[in-house]
Amino acid sequence: METFSDTTGNDLVLYKQYGNSSDAYIAMGVLETNGVPAVVDNSIMGTLLGGIPAVGSFRLMVRRKDLDLARRLMSGTEPGDE
């Protein structure tokens, strides 16, 4: 079996998990405003259930090469950060 390895750093990695879509999309907006492309994973499950909390969490994904920048940009700006 062949394993694919993205040497460009463009593969998606987990930046952070959120318990609700609002927090995930706010964080995504902050990152994208600062030039870091991001995507929220599990957003379909959250909207299909209409008002019922999604199973699992909302995962904010960024490119591997942008992960350190995302952490620096969001440092101290999210609930629970000090």
Residue, then its C-alpha position, 0 to 999 in steps of 0.5 A: m500500500e502506498t502512503f502519500s506524504d505532502t512535502t509542500g505543507n499544504d495538507l490539512v491539520l487540526y488547529k483546534q476543536y470547538g464545542n459549537s459552530s459559532d466559536a469555530y467560525i469566529a476563529m476561522g474568520v480571524l485566521e482568514t482575515n490574517g491570511v491563514p486559510a482555514v476550514v471548519d470540519n463537521s459543520i454539516m452534522g451541526t446543521l443537519l440536526g437543526g438545533i440539536p448539538a452535533v455529535g463530536s465537535f467542530r474541528l478547525m483545520v489549517r494547512r500544516k505550513d500555517l499551523d505555527l502562524a495560526r497559533r501565534l495569531m490566536s494566542g491569548t485571544e480565545p476563551g480559556d487562553e491566558 
